[in-house]
Amino acid sequence: MISILAGLSYVIVPFAEFVSGQIFHAGGYYAVYGTSLGLTLLGMIYVPLMPSSMFKRSEESKEKSAGKSKNLFIRGNQSLIDSYK
């Protein structure tokens, strides 16, 4: 999900810089900030409506990631203990 947002920002930011000048020319600061507020609210409404399958992980991947973090924790503590020997 984060990679999708990063990719979108890579495309949207230059587009927004171009369009914001046109919006400012047409309606001033109120139009620019109103458009920004409207799109932000639209995004906030869209997020709860996204399919839940985009965020669900399988039990197998949860177990794998839990095992990796546990092993990383153990290895980190072991390295700390070894450094004091």
C-alpha positions in Angstrom: 0.0 0.0 0.0 2.8 2.4 0.9 4.5 1.7 -2.4 1.3 2.5 -4.3 1.0 5.8 -2.5 4.7 6.6 -3.1 4.2 5.9 -6.8 1.1 8.1 -6.9 2.9 11.0 -5.2 5.7 10.7 -7.8 3.1 11.2 -10.5 0.7 13.6 -8.8 3.1 16.2 -7.3 4.3 17.6 -10.7 0.7 17.5 -12.0 -0.5 19.3 -8.8 2.1 22.0 -9.2 0.9 22.7 -12.8 -2.8 22.6 -11.9 -2.5 24.7 -8.7 -1.3 27.6 -10.8 -4.3 27.3 -13.1 -6.7 27.0 -10.1 -5.1 30.0 -8.4 -5.4 32.1 -11.6 -9.1 31.2 -11.9 -10.1 31.6 -8.3 -7.3 32.7 -6.0 -6.2 31.2 -2.7 -9.7 30.1 -1.7 -10.0 28.0 -4.8 -6.6 26.3 -4.2 -7.2 25.6 -0.5 -10.8 24.6 -1.2 -9.7 22.1 -3.8 -7.1 20.8 -1.5 -9.6 20.4 1.3 -12.1 18.7 -0.9 -9.6 16.2 -2.3 -8.3 15.5 1.2 -11.9 14.8 2.5 -12.5 12.6 -0.6 -9.4 10.6 0.3 -10.6 10.2 3.9 -13.9 9.0 2.7 -12.4 6.6 0.2 -10.0 4.8 2.7 -12.7 3.1 4.7 -14.4 2.0 1.5 -11.3 0.2 0.1 -11.7 -3.6 -0.2 -10.5 -5.3 3.0 -8.6 -7.8 0.9 -6.0 -5.2 0.2 -5.0 -5.2 3.8 -5.5 -8.8 4.9 -2.5 -11.1 5.2 -2.6 -14.8 5.1 -2.0 -16.7 8.3 1.1 -18.3 6.8 2.7 -14.9 6.0 1.8 -13.7 9.6 3.6 -16.7 11.0 6.6 -16.1 8.8 7.0 -12.5 9.8 6.5 -13.3 13.4 9.2 -15.9 13.3 11.6 -13.5 11.5 11.1 -10.7 14.1 11.5 -13.2 16.9 14.7 -14.5 15.4 16.0 -11.0 14.8 15.3 -10.1 18.4 17.1 -13.2 19.6 20.1 -12.6 17.3 20.3 -8.9 18.3 20.3 -9.8 22.0 22.9 -12.6 21.4 25.1 -10.1 19.6 24.8 -7.7 22.5 25.7 -10.4 25.0 28.7 -11.5 22.9 30.0 -7.9 22.7 30.2 -7.8 26.5 32.2 -11.1 26.7 
